[in-house]
């Protein structure tokens, strides 16, 4: 995963794939209180704020449309991505994404695209399971 994100080897807090080690379990324990039904009432103010921003962004985008009445999926999708990412990052890390062009959002989207590509395209050891038995120094 470090190869995709450009992070130094070791624990990466903003990635989807981790080694199942003590650091990951600690990270899960730290995030667990912010998940579930008991924490849901705390989400409401942030979700309300993000929904208001989404409505304002979509309204501005609609005013910029040629006919002023229809809006394309290509126009709305970046605003939906921004809203979802901002809610997730806000709940877990206290970060907000204000614009669809935000550098952090673009980095997240790029990393997700690479992870999706790797997950959808199996590597050689996945195609030939016996390669998992090779010593690490000979591993492809």
DSSP file (Angstrom, degrees, kcal/mol; ACC not computed):
  #  RESIDUE AA STRUCTURE BP1 BP2  ACC     N-H-->O    O-->H-N    N-H-->O    O-->H-N    TCO  KAPPA ALPHA  PHI   PSI    X-CA   Y-CA   Z-CA
    1    1 A X    >>        0   0    0      0, 0.0     4,-2.2     0, 0.0     3,-0.6   0.000 360.0 360.0 360.0 -33.7    0.0    0.0    0.0
    2    2 A X  H 3>  +     0   0    0      1,-0.3     4,-2.2     2,-0.2     5,-0.5   0.845 360.0  60.3 -59.9 -32.0    2.9    2.4    0.7
    3    3 A X  H 34 S+     0   0    0      1,-0.2    -1,-0.3     2,-0.2     6,-0.0   0.877 108.3  43.8 -62.7 -37.1    3.8    2.1   -3.0
    4    4 A X  H <4 S+     0   0    0     -3,-0.6    -2,-0.2     1,-0.2    -1,-0.2   0.928 120.9  37.3 -73.4 -46.2    0.4    3.5   -4.0
    5    5 A X  H  < S-     0   0    0     -4,-2.2    -2,-0.2     2,-0.1    -1,-0.2   0.671  99.6-127.4 -83.9 -17.0    0.3    6.3   -1.4
    6    6 A X     <  +     0   0    0     -4,-2.2    -3,-0.2    -5,-0.3    -4,-0.1   0.568  60.3 144.9  79.3   7.7    3.9    7.2   -1.5
    7    7 A X        -     0   0    0     -5,-0.5    -1,-0.3    -6,-0.2     3,-0.1  -0.393  57.9 -99.6 -76.6 155.9    4.1    6.9    2.3
    8    8 A X        -     0   0    0      1,-0.1    -1,-0.1    -3,-0.1    -3,-0.0  -0.393  55.2 -82.0 -66.5 152.6    7.1    5.6    4.0
    9    9 A X  S    S+     0   0    0     -3,-0.1     2,-0.3    -2,-0.1    -1,-0.1  -0.297  96.0  57.3 -56.3 141.2    6.9    1.9    5.0
   10   10 A X  S    S-     0   0    0     -3,-0.1     2,-0.2     2,-0.0    -8,-0.1  -0.838  97.1  -7.8 129.7-168.3    5.1    1.5    8.3
   11   11 A X        -     0   0    0     -2,-0.3     2,-0.5     7,-0.1    -3,-0.1  -0.399  54.6-165.9 -67.8 131.1    1.6    2.4    9.6
   12   12 A X    >   -     0   0    0     -2,-0.2     3,-0.7     5,-0.1    -1,-0.0  -0.977   7.0-168.5-117.6 120.1   -0.5    4.5    7.3
   13   13 A X  T 3  S+     0   0    0     -2,-0.5    -1,-0.1     1,-0.2    -2,-0.0   0.708  82.8  51.1 -83.3 -20.1   -3.6    6.1    9.0
   14   14 A X  T 3  S+     0   0    0      2,-0.0     2,-0.3     0, 0.0    -1,-0.2   0.064  92.5  93.1-108.0  25.4   -5.3    7.3    5.8
   15   15 A X    <   -     0   0    0     -3,-0.7    -3,-0.0     1,-0.1   -13,-0.0  -0.770  68.4-136.2-116.8 163.6   -5.2    4.1    3.8
   16   16 A X  S    S+     0   0    0     -2,-0.3     2,-0.5     1,-0.1    -1,-0.1   0.736  87.8  62.2 -87.1 -24.7   -7.6    1.3    3.3
   17   17 A X        +     0   0    0    -16,-0.0     2,-0.3     2,-0.0    -5,-0.1  -0.908  61.9 162.2-113.3 125.1   -5.2   -1.6    3.6
   18   18 A X        -     0   0    0     -2,-0.5     2,-0.3    -7,-0.1    -7,-0.1  -0.905  44.6-101.4-131.2 158.2   -3.1   -2.2    6.8
   19   19 A X        -     0   0    0     -2,-0.3     2,-2.0     1,-0.1     5,-0.3  -0.638  44.2-113.3 -71.3 142.3   -1.2   -5.0    8.2
   20   20 A X  S    S+     0   0    0     -2,-0.3     2,-0.2     4,-0.1    -1,-0.1  -0.564  72.5 128.9 -80.6  82.6   -3.3   -6.6   10.9
   21   21 A X  S  > S-     0   0    0     -2,-2.0     4,-2.1     1,-0.0     5,-0.2  -0.589  77.3 -81.4-126.9-174.0   -1.1   -5.6   13.8
   22   22 A X  H  > S+     0   0    0      1,-0.2     4,-2.5     2,-0.2     5,-0.2   0.864 124.9  56.3 -61.3 -37.0   -1.3   -3.8   17.1
   23   23 A X  H  > S+     0   0    0      2,-0.2     4,-2.5     1,-0.2    -1,-0.2   0.917 107.8  47.4 -63.6 -42.6   -1.3   -0.4   15.5
   24   24 A X  H  > S+     0   0    0     -5,-0.3     4,-2.5     2,-0.2    -1,-0.2   0.921 112.1  49.7 -64.4 -43.4   -4.4   -1.2   13.4
   25   25 A X  H  X S+     0   0    0     -4,-2.1     4,-2.3     2,-0.2    -2,-0.2   0.893 111.4  49.4 -63.6 -38.5   -6.2   -2.7   16.4
   26   26 A X  H  X S+     0   0    0     -4,-2.5     4,-2.3     2,-0.2    -2,-0.2   0.922 109.9  51.6 -62.9 -44.0   -5.4    0.5   18.4
   27   27 A X  H  X S+     0   0    0     -4,-2.5     4,-1.9     1,-0.2    -2,-0.2   0.905 110.1  48.9 -59.8 -42.8   -6.6    2.6   15.5
   28   28 A X  H  X S+     0   0    0     -4,-2.5     4,-2.1     1,-0.2    -1,-0.2   0.904 110.0  51.3 -64.3 -41.5   -9.9    0.7   15.4
   29   29 A X  H  X S+     0   0    0     -4,-2.3     4,-0.6     1,-0.2    -2,-0.2   0.877 110.4  49.7 -63.8 -36.0  -10.3    1.1   19.2
   30   30 A X  H  < S+     0   0    0     -4,-2.3     3,-0.2     1,-0.2    -1,-0.2   0.864 116.5  41.0 -69.5 -35.4   -9.8    4.8   18.8
   31   31 A X  H >< S+     0   0    0     -4,-1.9     3,-1.7    -5,-0.2    -2,-0.2   0.721  94.3  83.4 -85.0 -21.5  -12.4    5.1   16.0
   32   32 A X  H >< S+     0   0    0     -4,-2.1     3,-1.9     1,-0.3    -1,-0.2   0.845  83.2  58.5 -55.5 -40.5  -15.0    2.7   17.5
   33   33 A X  T 3< S+     0   0    0     -4,-0.6    -1,-0.3     1,-0.3    -2,-0.1   0.755 101.6  57.1 -63.6 -20.1  -16.6    5.3   19.8
   34   34 A X  T <  S+     0   0    0     -3,-1.7     2,-0.3    -4,-0.2    -1,-0.3   0.389 101.1  71.8 -90.1   5.8  -17.4    7.5   16.7
   35   35 A X  S <  S+     0   0    0     -3,-1.9     4,-0.2    -4,-0.2     3,-0.2  -0.834  75.7  34.6-117.7 156.3  -19.3    4.7   15.1
   36   36 A X  S >> S-     0   0    0     -2,-0.3     4,-0.8     1,-0.2     3,-0.5  -0.233  95.7 -54.7  98.3 177.0  -22.7    3.1   15.8
   37   37 A X  T 34 S+     0   0    0      1,-0.2     4,-0.5     2,-0.2     3,-0.4   0.825 126.4  58.1 -66.1 -35.1  -26.1    4.1   17.1
   38   38 A X  T 34 S+     0   0    0      1,-0.2     3,-0.3    -3,-0.2    -1,-0.2   0.832 110.7  43.4 -66.7 -30.3  -24.9    5.7   20.3
   39   39 A X  T X> S+     0   0    0     -3,-0.5     3,-1.4    -4,-0.2     4,-0.6   0.613  88.8  93.1 -88.4 -12.6  -22.7    8.1   18.4
   40   40 A X  H >X S+     0   0    0     -4,-0.8     3,-1.6    -3,-0.4     4,-0.8   0.840  77.2  58.8 -55.1 -41.4  -25.3    8.9   15.7
   41   41 A X  H >4 S+     0   0    0     -4,-0.5     3,-0.5    -3,-0.3     4,-0.4   0.822 100.8  57.9 -60.0 -27.4  -26.8   12.0   17.5
   42   42 A X  H <4 S+     0   0    0     -3,-1.4     4,-0.5     1,-0.2    -1,-0.3   0.725  99.0  60.9 -72.1 -19.7  -23.3   13.6   17.4
   43   43 A X  H <X S+     0   0    0     -3,-1.6     4,-2.8    -4,-0.6     5,-0.3   0.777  83.4  82.4 -74.5 -26.6  -23.3   13.3   13.6
   44   44 A X  H <X S+     0   0    0     -4,-0.8     4,-2.7    -3,-0.5     5,-0.2   0.853  87.9  48.0 -55.8 -47.4  -26.3   15.5   13.1
   45   45 A X  H  > S+     0   0    0     -4,-0.4     4,-2.3    -3,-0.2    -1,-0.2   0.930 116.1  44.2 -60.8 -43.6  -24.7   18.9   13.2
   46   46 A X  H  > S+     0   0    0     -4,-0.5     4,-2.8    -3,-0.2     5,-0.2   0.926 114.5  48.9 -65.8 -43.8  -21.9   18.0   10.8
   47   47 A X  H  X S+     0   0    0     -4,-2.8     4,-2.5     1,-0.2    -2,-0.2   0.894 111.0  51.1 -64.2 -38.3  -24.3   16.2    8.5
   48   48 A X  H  X S+     0   0    0     -4,-2.7     4,-2.2    -5,-0.3    -1,-0.2   0.921 111.3  47.9 -62.4 -44.0  -26.6   19.2    8.5
   49   49 A X  H  X S+     0   0    0     -4,-2.3     4,-2.3    -5,-0.2    -2,-0.2   0.931 113.6  46.4 -61.9 -46.8  -23.7   21.5    7.7
   50   50 A X  H  X S+     0   0    0     -4,-2.8     4,-2.5     1,-0.2    -1,-0.2   0.874 111.2  52.4 -66.2 -36.6  -22.5   19.3    4.9
   51   51 A X  H  X S+     0   0    0     -4,-2.5     4,-2.6    -5,-0.2    -1,-0.2   0.904 109.0  50.2 -65.1 -40.2  -26.1   19.0    3.5
   52   52 A X  H  X S+     0   0    0     -4,-2.2     4,-2.4     2,-0.2    -2,-0.2   0.919 111.8  47.8 -62.6 -42.9  -26.5   22.8    3.5
   53   53 A X  H  X S+     0   0    0     -4,-2.3     4,-2.9     2,-0.2    -2,-0.2   0.908 110.6  52.0 -65.3 -39.6  -23.2   23.1    1.6
   54   54 A X  H  X S+     0   0    0     -4,-2.5     4,-2.9     2,-0.2     5,-0.2   0.932 110.1  48.4 -60.7 -45.5  -24.2   20.5   -0.9
   55   55 A X  H  X S+     0   0    0     -4,-2.6     4,-2.3     2,-0.2    -1,-0.2   0.909 113.2  47.4 -62.2 -41.5  -27.5   22.3   -1.5
   56   56 A X  H  X S+     0   0    0     -4,-2.4     4,-2.6     2,-0.2    -2,-0.2   0.924 113.1  48.6 -64.2 -43.7  -25.7   25.6   -2.0
   57   57 A X  H  X S+     0   0    0     -4,-2.9     4,-2.4     1,-0.2    -2,-0.2   0.920 113.7  46.1 -62.6 -44.1  -23.1   23.9   -4.3
   58   58 A X  H  X S+     0   0    0     -4,-2.9     4,-2.4     2,-0.2    -1,-0.2   0.876 111.8  51.9 -67.5 -36.4  -25.8   22.2   -6.4
   59   59 A X  H  X S+     0   0    0     -4,-2.3     4,-2.1    -5,-0.2    -2,-0.2   0.928 111.1  47.1 -63.8 -44.9  -27.8   25.5   -6.6
   60   60 A X  H  X S+     0   0    0     -4,-2.6     4,-1.2     1,-0.2    -2,-0.2   0.906 112.6  49.8 -62.1 -41.6  -24.8   27.3   -7.8
   61   61 A X  H  < S+     0   0    0     -4,-2.4     4,-0.4     1,-0.2    -2,-0.2   0.883 109.1  52.2 -65.0 -37.7  -24.1   24.6  -10.3
   62   62 A X  H >< S+     0   0    0     -4,-2.4     3,-1.2     1,-0.2    -1,-0.2   0.888 106.0  53.4 -66.0 -39.2  -27.7   24.7  -11.5
   63   63 A X  H 3< S+     0   0    0     -4,-2.1    -1,-0.2     1,-0.3    -2,-0.2   0.788 106.4  54.7 -65.6 -25.8  -27.5   28.5  -12.1
   64   64 A X  T 3< S+     0   0    0     -4,-1.2    -1,-0.3    -3,-0.2    -2,-0.2   0.525  86.0 105.0 -84.5  -5.8  -24.4   27.9  -14.2
   65   65 A X  S <  S-     0   0    0     -3,-1.2     3,-0.1    -4,-0.4     6,-0.1  -0.445  81.1-118.8 -74.8 149.6  -26.2   25.4  -16.5
   66   66 A X  S    S+     0   0    0      1,-0.2    -1,-0.1    -2,-0.1    -4,-0.0   0.898 113.0  29.5 -56.6 -44.5  -27.2   26.7  -20.0
   67   67 A X  S    S-     0   0    0      3,-0.2    -1,-0.2    -5,-0.0     4,-0.1   0.592  97.4-136.3 -94.3  -9.4  -30.9   26.2  -19.5
   68   68 A X  S    S+     0   0    0      2,-0.3    -2,-0.1    -6,-0.2     3,-0.1   0.577  88.6  74.1  70.0   9.2  -30.9   26.8  -15.7
   69   69 A X  S    S+     0   0    0      1,-0.2     2,-0.4    -6,-0.0    -1,-0.1   0.610  87.5  48.9-126.4 -23.4  -33.2   23.9  -15.1
   70   70 A X        -     0   0    0     -8,-0.2     2,-0.4     0, 0.0    -2,-0.3  -0.924  58.2-164.1-124.6 149.7  -31.3   20.6  -15.7
   71   71 A X        -     0   0    0     -2,-0.4     2,-0.1    -3,-0.1    -9,-0.1  -0.989  19.6-124.2-133.3 139.9  -27.9   19.6  -14.3
   72   72 A X     >  -     0   0    0     -2,-0.4     4,-1.9     1,-0.1     3,-0.5  -0.389  18.4-120.8 -84.4 159.8  -25.7   16.7  -15.5
   73   73 A X  H  > S+     0   0    0      1,-0.2     4,-2.9     2,-0.2     5,-0.2   0.878 114.4  60.2 -62.4 -38.6  -24.4   13.8  -13.5
   74   74 A X  H  > S+     0   0    0      1,-0.2     4,-0.6     2,-0.2    -1,-0.2   0.799 108.2  45.6 -61.3 -28.0  -20.9   14.9  -14.4
   75   75 A X  H  > S+     0   0    0     -3,-0.5     4,-0.5     2,-0.1    -1,-0.2   0.867 117.6  41.1 -81.7 -38.8  -21.6   18.2  -12.6
   76   76 A X  H >X S+     0   0    0     -4,-1.9     4,-2.0     1,-0.2     3,-0.6   0.837 100.0  72.0 -79.8 -32.8  -23.3   16.7   -9.5
   77   77 A X  H 3X S+     0   0    0     -4,-2.9     4,-2.6     1,-0.3     5,-0.2   0.885  94.7  51.2 -56.2 -46.9  -21.0   13.8   -8.9
   78   78 A X  H 3X S+     0   0    0     -4,-0.6     4,-2.2     1,-0.2    -1,-0.3   0.863 110.1  51.3 -60.2 -32.9  -17.9   15.8   -7.7
   79   79 A X  H <X S+     0   0    0     -3,-0.6     4,-2.3    -4,-0.5    -1,-0.2   0.881 110.2  48.4 -70.4 -37.1  -20.2   17.6   -5.2
   80   80 A X  H  X S+     0   0    0     -4,-2.0     4,-2.6     2,-0.2     5,-0.2   0.906 111.5  50.2 -67.5 -41.1  -21.5   14.3   -3.9
   81   81 A X  H  X S+     0   0    0     -4,-2.6     4,-2.6    -5,-0.2     5,-0.3   0.923 111.2  49.3 -60.3 -44.1  -18.0   12.9   -3.6
   82   82 A X  H  X S+     0   0    0     -4,-2.2     4,-2.6    -5,-0.2    15,-0.2   0.924 111.6  48.6 -60.9 -45.5  -17.0   16.1   -1.7
   83   83 A X  H  X S+     0   0    0     -4,-2.3     4,-2.3     2,-0.2    -2,-0.2   0.943 113.8  45.0 -62.6 -49.2  -19.9   15.8    0.7
   84   84 A X  H  X S+     0   0    0     -4,-2.6     4,-2.3     1,-0.2    -1,-0.2   0.928 116.1  46.2 -61.6 -45.7  -19.3   12.1    1.5
   85   85 A X  H  X S+     0   0    0     -4,-2.6     4,-2.9    -5,-0.2     5,-0.3   0.897 111.6  51.7 -64.9 -40.3  -15.6   12.5    2.0
   86   86 A X  H  X S+     0   0    0     -4,-2.6     4,-2.3    -5,-0.3    -1,-0.2   0.891 110.1  48.8 -65.6 -39.1  -16.0   15.6    4.1
   87   87 A X  H  X S+     0   0    0     -4,-2.3     4,-2.5    -5,-0.2     5,-0.2   0.945 114.5  45.2 -64.3 -47.4  -18.5   13.8    6.4
   88   88 A X  H  X S+     0   0    0     -4,-2.3     4,-2.0     1,-0.2     5,-0.3   0.943 117.6  42.7 -63.1 -48.8  -16.2   10.8    6.8
   89   89 A X  H  X>S+     0   0    0     -4,-2.9     4,-2.5     1,-0.2     6,-1.5   0.853 114.3  52.9 -67.4 -33.2  -13.1   12.9    7.4
   90   90 A X  H  X5S+     0   0    0     -4,-2.3     4,-0.9    -5,-0.3    -2,-0.2   0.915 110.7  45.5 -66.9 -43.3  -15.0   15.3    9.7
   91   91 A X  H  <5S+     0   0    0     -4,-2.5    -2,-0.2    -5,-0.2    -1,-0.2   0.897 126.1  28.7 -67.5 -40.4  -16.3   12.5   11.9
   92   92 A X  H  <5S+     0   0    0     -4,-2.0    -2,-0.2    -5,-0.2    -3,-0.2   0.843 138.3  14.6 -92.2 -35.5  -13.1   10.6   12.2
   93   93 A X  H  <5S-     0   0    0     -4,-2.5    -3,-0.2    -5,-0.3    -2,-0.1   0.448  92.9-115.3-124.9  -2.6  -10.3   13.2   11.9
   94   94 A X  S  <<S+     0   0    0     -4,-0.9     2,-0.3    -5,-0.8    -4,-0.3   0.732  70.1 134.8  73.7  21.4  -12.0   16.7   12.3
   95   95 A X        -     0   0    0     -6,-1.5     2,-0.4    -9,-0.1    -1,-0.3  -0.809  38.6-158.9-104.9 144.6  -11.2   17.7    8.7
   96   96 A X        -     0   0    0     -2,-0.3     2,-0.6    -7,-0.1   -10,-0.1  -0.945  10.0-147.3-119.6 145.9  -13.5   19.3    6.2
   97   97 A X        -     0   0    0     -2,-0.4   -11,-0.1   -15,-0.2     3,-0.1  -0.960  16.1-178.5-108.9 117.9  -13.3   19.4    2.4
   98   98 A X        +     0   0    0     -2,-0.6     2,-0.3     1,-0.1    -1,-0.1   0.757  62.5  31.7 -91.8 -26.2  -14.7   22.7    1.2
   99   99 A X  S >  S-     0   0    0      1,-0.1     3,-1.9   -17,-0.1     6,-0.2  -0.968  71.3-125.9-135.1 147.4  -14.3   22.3   -2.6
  100  100 A X  T 3  S+     0   0    0     -2,-0.3    -1,-0.1     1,-0.3    -2,-0.0   0.740 112.9  58.0 -61.6 -20.8  -14.5   19.4   -5.1
  101  101 A X  T 3  S+     0   0    0      4,-0.1    -1,-0.3     5,-0.0     5,-0.1   0.411  76.6 138.1 -88.7   2.6  -11.1   20.5   -6.3
  102  102 A X    <>  -     0   0    0     -3,-1.9     4,-2.3     1,-0.1     5,-0.2  -0.179  58.4-131.4 -52.8 136.7   -9.5   20.2   -2.9
  103  103 A X  H  > S+     0   0    0      1,-0.2     4,-2.1     2,-0.2     5,-0.2   0.885 105.5  51.1 -60.3 -42.3   -6.0   18.6   -3.0
  104  104 A X  H  > S+     0   0    0      1,-0.2     4,-2.4     2,-0.2    -1,-0.2   0.914 110.0  49.8 -63.3 -43.1   -6.7   16.1   -0.3
  105  105 A X  H  > S+     0   0    0      1,-0.2     4,-2.7     2,-0.2    -2,-0.2   0.916 110.6  49.6 -62.2 -43.1   -9.9   14.9   -1.9
  106  106 A X  H  X S+     0   0    0     -4,-2.3     4,-2.3     1,-0.2    -1,-0.2   0.874 110.7  50.4 -65.1 -36.1   -8.2   14.5   -5.3
  107  107 A X  H  X S+     0   0    0     -4,-2.1     4,-2.5     2,-0.2    -1,-0.2   0.912 111.2  48.7 -66.0 -42.3   -5.4   12.4   -3.5
  108  108 A X  H  X S+     0   0    0     -4,-2.4     4,-2.6     2,-0.2    -2,-0.2   0.926 112.4  48.0 -62.6 -45.5   -8.1   10.2   -1.8
  109  109 A X  H  X S+     0   0    0     -4,-2.7     4,-2.1     1,-0.2    -2,-0.2   0.907 112.7  48.9 -63.5 -42.4   -9.9    9.7   -5.1
  110  110 A X  H  X S+     0   0    0     -4,-2.3     4,-1.9     2,-0.2    -1,-0.2   0.909 112.6  47.2 -63.7 -42.9   -6.6    8.8   -6.9
  111  111 A X  H  X S+     0   0    0     -4,-2.5     4,-2.7     1,-0.2    -2,-0.2   0.911 111.1  51.7 -65.0 -42.6   -5.6    6.4   -4.2
  112  112 A X  H  X S+     0   0    0     -4,-2.6     4,-2.7     1,-0.2    -1,-0.2   0.889 107.8  52.7 -61.9 -38.8   -9.0    4.8   -4.2
  113  113 A X  H  X S+     0   0    0     -4,-2.1     4,-2.1     2,-0.2    -1,-0.2   0.906 111.1  46.7 -63.2 -41.1   -8.8    4.3   -8.0
  114  114 A X  H  X S+     0   0    0     -4,-1.9     4,-2.5     2,-0.2    -2,-0.2   0.914 112.8  48.7 -67.3 -42.3   -5.5    2.6   -7.6
  115  115 A X  H  X S+     0   0    0     -4,-2.7     4,-2.7     2,-0.2     5,-0.2   0.920 111.7  49.8 -62.7 -43.7   -6.7    0.3   -4.8
  116  116 A X  H  X S+     0   0    0     -4,-2.7     4,-2.0     2,-0.2    -1,-0.2   0.905 110.6  50.2 -61.6 -41.6   -9.8   -0.6   -6.8
  117  117 A X  H  X S+     0   0    0     -4,-2.1     4,-1.2     2,-0.2    -2,-0.2   0.927 112.5  46.5 -62.9 -44.7   -7.6   -1.4   -9.8
  118  118 A X  H  < S+     0   0    0     -4,-2.5     3,-0.2     1,-0.2    -2,-0.2   0.894 112.8  49.6 -65.2 -39.0   -5.3   -3.6   -7.7
  119  119 A X  H  < S+     0   0    0     -4,-2.7    -1,-0.2     1,-0.2    -2,-0.2   0.842 113.5  46.3 -68.4 -32.3   -8.3   -5.4   -6.1
  120  120 A X  H  < S+     0   0    0     -4,-2.0     2,-0.6    -5,-0.2    -1,-0.2   0.655 110.2  56.6 -84.9 -15.6   -9.9   -6.0   -9.4
  121  121 A X  S  < S-     0   0    0     -4,-1.2    -1,-0.2    -3,-0.2    -4,-0.0  -0.876  84.9-143.5-120.1  97.5   -6.7   -7.3  -11.1
  122  122 A X        -     0   0    0     -2,-0.6     2,-0.1    -3,-0.1    -3,-0.1  -0.213  14.3-125.5 -63.5 148.3   -5.2  -10.2   -9.2
  123  123 A X    >>  -     0   0    0     -5,-0.1     4,-1.6     1,-0.1     3,-0.7  -0.290  33.8 -90.4 -84.1 175.0   -1.5  -10.6   -8.9
  124  124 A X  H 3> S+     0   0    0      1,-0.2     4,-2.5     2,-0.2     3,-0.3   0.888 125.1  53.1 -56.9 -45.1    0.6  -13.6   -9.8
  125  125 A X  H 34 S+     0   0    0      1,-0.2     7,-0.3     2,-0.2    -1,-0.2   0.814 108.0  52.9 -63.1 -26.7    0.4  -15.2   -6.4
  126  126 A X  H <4 S+     0   0    0     -3,-0.7     3,-0.3     1,-0.2    -1,-0.2   0.840 112.7  43.6 -74.1 -31.8   -3.4  -14.9   -6.5
  127  127 A X  H  < S+     0   0    0     -4,-1.6     2,-0.5    -3,-0.3    -2,-0.2   0.827 125.5  33.1 -80.3 -32.6   -3.5  -16.7   -9.9
  128  128 A X  S >< S-     0   0    0     -4,-2.5     3,-2.3    -5,-0.2    -1,-0.3  -0.819  73.2-170.2-124.4  88.7   -1.0  -19.4   -8.9
  129  129 A X  G >  S+     0   0    0     -2,-0.5     3,-1.9    -3,-0.3     4,-0.3   0.738  78.5  70.7 -56.4 -27.0   -1.5  -20.0   -5.1
  130  130 A X  G >  S+     0   0    0      1,-0.3     3,-1.7     2,-0.2    -1,-0.3   0.749  83.1  72.8 -64.6 -20.0    1.6  -22.2   -4.8
  131  131 A X  G X  S+     0   0    0     -3,-2.3     3,-1.3     1,-0.3    -1,-0.3   0.715  81.2  72.0 -65.8 -18.6    3.7  -19.0   -5.2
  132  132 A X  G <  S+     0   0    0     -3,-1.9    -1,-0.3    -7,-0.3    -2,-0.2   0.735  90.0  61.3 -65.7 -20.4    2.6  -18.1   -1.7
  133  133 A X  G <  S+     0   0    0     -3,-1.7    -1,-0.2    -4,-0.3    -2,-0.2   0.566  80.4 108.0 -84.0  -9.1    4.9  -20.8   -0.4
  134  134 A X  S <  S-     0   0    0     -3,-1.3     5,-0.1    -4,-0.2    -3,-0.0  -0.348  82.9 -98.7 -67.0 148.1    8.0  -19.2   -1.9
  135  135 A X    >>  -     0   0    0      1,-0.1     3,-1.5     3,-0.1     4,-0.7  -0.309  37.5-109.5 -60.6 154.1   10.5  -17.7    0.6
  136  136 A X  G >4 S+     0   0    0      1,-0.3     3,-0.9     2,-0.2    -1,-0.1   0.854 116.7  57.8 -58.5 -38.5   10.0  -13.9    0.8
  137  137 A X  G 34 S+     0   0    0      1,-0.2    -1,-0.3     3,-0.0    -2,-0.0   0.718 112.9  41.3 -68.6 -18.1   13.3  -13.1   -1.0
  138  138 A X  G <4 S+     0   0    0     -3,-1.5    -1,-0.2     2,-0.0    -2,-0.2   0.429  87.2 122.7-102.8  -2.6   12.1  -15.1   -4.0
  139  139 A X    <<        0   0    0     -3,-0.9    -7,-0.1    -4,-0.7    -3,-0.0  -0.337 360.0 360.0 -65.8 138.1    8.5  -13.8   -3.9
  140  140 A X              0   0    0     -9,-0.1    -1,-0.2    -2,-0.0   -16,-0.1   0.498 360.0 360.0 -71.4 360.0    7.3  -12.1   -7.1
